[in-house]
Structure formats: C-alpha cells, structure tokens
Amino acid sequence: MKRKQNNSVRITVFILILLVIISIDPSIKHLDGSYSYEDEPSEITPVITEKADKVEPVIYIKEEMEINGKPQVVYFLTLDLSDSELSVFPVLAKDRIFGFELLSEMDKRYEALASVNAGFNFSYGQPSGFLVSNGRILTGSLGYGRILLIKDKKAWFVDAPAEVWIECDGEKIPVDWVNPYPAEQGIIIYTPEYGPTDRIDKRHSVCVVKNGKVVSSGIFDTEAEIPDDGYLIVDLEIEKSVISRFYAGQEVMIRWVDQAEQGYQCSGSLVENGVNVAKDTDPWAGSMEIPTPRTAVGIRDDSTLVFVVVDGRQPGYSIGVTGKQLADILISAGVTEAALLDGGASSQMIVDGRIVNKPSTGKERLIASAFITRHKMSTTSIDGEHLLPRPDSE
C-alpha cells in the first residue's frame, strides 16, 4: 500500500512539473494586454488559449478574449521563415489573374500546412497591387499600401509603389504595368497567368520573350499570343516605341525591388516600429472604426511572420475589431510591423486542412488571393527566372 501511495505522489509531481514547463514554453507568445496608443486604449483580456498540436516552424493559437468587455475570438498563425523546409508564398485564385476560388480549394491544391486569405482585388479578381510568387512577378505595384517582401528567409515591408524594370544589354527599361486590364499607356509585361493573349485588339508594339531571350519584335494588328514559357513586352505606342530596339536572340530579364522571392501589396499600415499607426479609414477597407472580421499580416522579427484573423459579426461569440484594436492585438503578440489584409466575410484561416475560424456568413467566401504555407516546394528555373509550377505538373 505504501509503495502505491509513493507512486501516486511521484505521478502527481511529474504532472505538475510538465504543466509548469508547458506554461513557460518560449515558442508560444500569449497576449499581455499591452497597447501603444493613448486614445481610448483597448483592454485586452485573454480568456481561453487553445494551442494546436503543432511545433515550430508553424504555430497555431486560438485566443478567446474580451476587448473593452466584448467577446472576441482571435486566431494566430506564427511562421518561422528561417526553417529550411518551410515555404510561405502568395497565390492567385486558380493561379490566374482573373477569377475567384475558395480558400479551401487553394489549400488543397498546394497541399498546404496552413493558409490565410490575402488582400483586396479589383473586378474579376484582379489583385489590388504588387504580387510576386516564388520568384515570378504576377502583378505590378499601385500607389497605395505596404508591400510585404520575403527573401533569403527574411521578411520586411516597403512602401508602394515598387519599381519593376527590364534589364537588357546593360540598359534598365522601366516597366509601368504588369498584367493590367484594360491595357494602359506605357511599357507593359504580360505573363501566362493573364490568359492566352494580351487582349489588345488594335495595332500595338509587341516583343515576344521565351526562355529569357527575345524571339520576335514588331507591330501586331490584333491580340498577341502569350507564350507558356515566357512573356510579352507590350507598348500601345507604334512610333518611337522602346520595343523597336529589341532584337531576336537578345537576352532580357525582368527585375523588381530587391529581387524578392515573394511579394504582396497589402492595404494600410497598422504597426510601425512597434507603434499603433492604424487610421480611421482605409482606401480599400473603408471605415476602420467599425468592429468587423479582420485579417492582418505582421512581422515579429525579420524571420518570423504572424498572420492574425479575428472573427466578427457574431454577437455573443465574437464581435469583431476596429483597426486600432487589431493593431493592439498584433503589438501584444510581439509584432513590430504589420499591414491590413482583406476582412469581413473574406477573413479565413485553414490549418491542417481544417477551417479553424468561423467566417461571418457561416460559409466560405470566394476570394482572389491567399497566403500558402507548405513544406518547401521545388521550382523550375528558366534563365534565372523562377516559375511557379502549374498545379497539374506537381
């Protein structure tokens, strides 16, 4: 009997020690209720913490909390970019410039460890700004929004617009647009993600590039076909166009800011240097003073990304947050830089193939782009330009 009692005591002590170790796990960042702005600071009170059965480099945490006495459910996805086996990159719906797709379909297609909705878009699903996926530029920069860049396992933000150019024969030719619709004045790049042709049904200057070399250059009277293994350089101007200087066999290369491997133009800034800088309005999101479901991406340190999704529009469960409250949550999670992504019914997070949050409409919403997290994927290289493999080729 005494031996059984001693065993029971040992088991009890062992369990208590395990609980203490788990509670001080340095890889888990709990909210501490701190804030950084002085006007009506949010009172953040964590209620329940649920940690998925994951270890680094991917950590998922669900927090049920109260902010100023109102219930909120917040989902954190923390990613260690320094892990050699982890790949984090933005994707387009159906890997095309135009169209929409459910996040669960993107998640499944890429066999993702986790996925989160990305930013805003124009009609037909055209992204709202600069997007580079696995070393392949898919859309050009616009004038508003912070741009998240990832390269060499480091992440940082730059302000829009982001420069894009063509290098050839020691010359640097500025690119004005990448895959715009409709066509715009200036030098344009069209890639296969845009569609089979450039959709310009009038005379225009066209340079066809395949495998990093000019195949042909001249005037087209109608739509020009976009090669699967290259791209078009286009100018609506006929006379005195820079395109007339390109010649067959010439080596050309598309370049962009910092030659980042991944790039995504978010909307407004939320956190800068650890300070809450959220505004009351946002050109894409509208009013930032209305509590609503929201999504954001932040940087804790240069090798750690943090995605945050907040449920909303569900009284008694989760109300949703304002822009300033969202920034406070990010800061409390140790984020020093952050920007806004699309919200409302688009706010969604998937972990291990399961939708972990509760979209405000009770079901998934079709979206135009997403961030995918998965084990390192192989890329093919065409004369130094890394191309995202087609889903049917994986």
N, C-alpha and C positions, 0 to 999 in steps of 0.2 A: 504493500500500500504506500509506504513512504517513497519507494522508487517511482511509482506512478505520479505522486504529487510533485516530486522533483522534476520529472519530465514535463509535467503541465506548466510548472514555473518557467522552465527553460524555453518552452514553446511560446509562452506569453511574452517573455523578454525579447525573444527573437523577432516576433511580430512587431513589437513596439519599436525596435531598432530599425526595421525595414520602413515603417511609417515615417520615422524621423528622416531617414536618408532620402525617401521619395519627396518629402516636403521641402528639402533644400536642393533638389535637382537643379543645377545651374543652367541646364538647357531649356528650362521652362520659365518663361517670363510672364508673371502674373501682373495684373493691373494694380497700381499702388494708389490710385486716386489723385495723382498729381495733375496739375494743369499749368498752362503757360500764359494765359491772357487774363486781364484784370476785370473785364466787363462780365459780370454775372457768370463766374466760373462754374463749370459742371461739377456736381457732386456725384462721383462715380463710385458705386458700392457694389463690388462683386458678390454674388450670392452663391452660385454653384460653378464649379470648374469641372469640365469633362475633358479628359485627355484621351485621344485615340491611341490605340495600341501601336504606336509608331516610335521609331527612334530617328535621330538625325541621319541624313540631312533634311528630312521632311518632318515637320512637327505640326500637328493639327490640334487646336484647342478650341473648345466651345465655352463661352462665358455667359452665364445668365446674371444680369446685374440690374441695378437701378441707377438711373441718371436723373437727378432732381426729382426723385420719388417715383419715377415712371419706369415700368419694366422694359428692358432691352435684352435682346439675345444677339451676341456678337461671336463671329467665327474668325479665328486667326489661322493663317497658313504661313509658317515660317520656313524659309528655304535657305540652305547653306550652299551658296554658289561655289565655294571652294572645293566641294566634293567632286572628284574627277568623274564620277559615274552619273552625276545629275545634270539634266539639261532643262532649261527654262526658256521658253520662246513664245512669241505671239503667233497666232494663226488666223486665217480668214475662214469664214463660213464656206464649206465645200472647196476650200483652197482657191477661191476665185474672188476677184474684186467686187463683183456684184452678187447679191443674194443673201439669204439668211439661213440659219441652221440652229438646231437645239444644241445647247452646250453638251448634253449627254451624248449626242452623236459625234461631236468633235472629240470628246473624251475617249469614246470607244475606238474611233478611227486611229487615234495616236497611241492607244494602249497606255493612257496616262496614269501616273500615280495620283495626280490631282489636277484640277482645272478650275479656273475662275473667269467670270465674264470680264471682258476688257472695256474699251471706251465707246465713244459715240460714233455715229455714222450719218452720212447723207442718205438721200433716197436711193433705193435699190441696193442698200447695204454697203455702198462705197465708204471706206474708212474716213474718219474726220481729219487725218493728218499722217505724218511720217510713220512708216512701218517697215522694219527690216526683220526678216525671219530667217534664222540660220544662214546669215551672210548674203541673203538675197533681198534686194530692195523691191518693195511691192507698191508703195505709195510715197509721194513726196510730202514735204512739210508745208503746213499752213501757218498763219501768223499767230495763232493763239494756242497756249497750252504748254506745259512742261513735257519734255521728251525724256523718257527713261531709256538709258543705253546700258548694254551689257557687253563686256569684252574681257577676255582673259580672266574669267571668274570674278570680275569686279562689276559693280553697278553704280551708276551715278545719273544725275539729271542735268540736262542743259535746257536753255530757253529756246523756244521756237523763234524764227524758222531755222531749220537745219540745212546746211549747204550740201548740195549734190552737184557733181560735175563729171565730165568725161575727160580722161587723160589719153592723149594720142600724140606721138611724135614730139614729146616734151611740152605739149601745149595743154592748157587747162581750159575746157569749154564749159561754162556754167549751164546746168540743166534747170529749166524753170518749172517743169512739171513731170511727175511720174504717174502714168496711168490715169489721167484726168478724164472726166466725162461731164459735159461735152469737151471737145478739143479746145485748147486755149492758145493764145498767141505766145510764141517763144519756142525754145527747144524742149521737146517732149520725148520721154522714154516710154515705150510700150512693151510690156513683158507678156508672156503667155497667159498669166493669170487674168489679164484683161479680157481675153477672148481670142477667137480665131483671127480677127482683123483689127485694124485701128479705128474702124467705124467712121472714117472720114471720106465721105462720098463727093469729093471735089478735088481739083488739082492741088497737090501739095508735094513738098520735098521729102524724100524718104531715103534713109540709109539702113540697109539690112545687115545685121551683125549675127554671125554664128560662131560659136566656139571662140569668142574673143577676137575675131577678125572680120573686117568688112567684106561682105560678099558682093554687094552691089550698092550703087548710089545714083539717084536720079529723080525724075519727076513722075509721080503717079497721077493718073486721071481719076482714079476711084480708090476704093478701100485697098489697103496694103495688107498682105497676109503676115501675121506674126509667127516667126519660126519657133518650134517647140524647144530647140536647143540654142536659143539666142533672144534677140530683141530688136526693136526698131528704134531708130533715132529720127524724129519727125519735126518738120517745121512747116507751118501753114504758109510761110513766105515762099515765093517761087524765085524771085530775082534776088541776087546778092545774099542768098542764104548761106550760113556757115556749112551746111550739109554739102554744098557743091565742092568743098575742099576734101571730102573723104574719098578714098580710092580703094579699089579691090585689093585685098591682101593686107591692108593696113591694120595694125594691132590697136585695139581700143579697150578701155577699161572704165567701168562706172565706179566712181568713188563717192563717199559721203562722210559726214562729220565723224572723225575719229575712227573711221572704218569699223564701226561697231558690228559685232556679230548679231546682236539683237537690238531692235529699237522700236519704241512705241510712243506716239504722241498722245499723252493723256489730256485732261482738261486742266482746270485751275490748280494752283499750288495750295496745299493745305498746311504743310510744315516745312520750315526752312531753318536750318541751324538749330533744331530743337524747339523752335518758337512757333506758336499757333498763328498762321497768317491767313486763315480761311476768310473769304469775303462773304458779303451778304447775298451777292448774286454771282452767277457764273454764266458765261455766254452759251454754254451747252446745257448745263443742268437747270438753268433758271434760278429761282429763289433758293438760296441756301439756308434760309431761316425757317423753312417748313420741315418738321420731322418726317422723314420718309426712309425707305430702304436705301442703303448706300453701299458703294464699293470703292475701295481705295487701294493704292499700292505705295509702300513705303520702304525706306532703306534704314536698317538699324545700324549697320556698319557697311563698309564697301563690299563685303562678301555675304551679306545677309539681307534677303528680301522678305518683306512681310506684306501679305495680302489680307485685307480686312473686309468682311461682309457683315452688314448689320440688317437683320430682318426688320420689317416695319409694316404699318397699316393694318396691324392685327391687335386690337385692344384686348388687354388682359394677358397678352403674350409678349408682344414686342411692338412698341410704338414707332420706332424709327428715330433717326437723329438729324440734327441740323449739321451744317458744315463745320461749325466751330466745335460742336460736340464730337464729331467724327475726328477732327484734328486732335482733340484732347485724348481720345481713346488711343490714337496712334502714338502720341507722345508718352502716354502712360505705359505703352508696350515697348518703350525704348527706341521708337523711331525718331530719326533726326531730320529726314527729308521725306516728303510724301506729296502725292498728287491724286486728284479725283479721277475716278473711272465712272462708267455709266451706272445708274442706280435704278430705283423704282422696281418695276416688275422684272427688270433685267438682272438684278443683283442675285448672284447664284454661285455656289461653291460645291464642287464634287470632290470627294476623297475616296480612294479605293473603289471607284465605280458607283458610289452612293451619293445621292444628293443630300448633303448634310444640313442645309438650311431649309427654311420654309418660304419659297417665293410668295410674294404678296397676293398673287392671283390664284394661288393654290395649285399651280402647274407651271411647267417651264415656258419661257417665252423665247421665240425665235430671235437670235442675236446675230450680229455681223462679224464679231471677232472675239477671241478669247486668249488667255494665257494658259499654256500647257506645261505641265511638269512631268517629266518622264525620265527613265534611265537613258543614258547618253545614246543618241541616235547617230547612225552613220550618215555622212553627207557625201555627195559626189562633187567633184570639182571640175569645172570647165575653164581652163586657162586662168586659174586663180579665182574664179567666181564660184562661190559655194551655192549650190542649188538645193532647195528643199525637195526631197524625194517625193514623187507622186504617191498617194496612198495605195494605188493599185500596183506599185512597184516594190512595196515593202515586203 
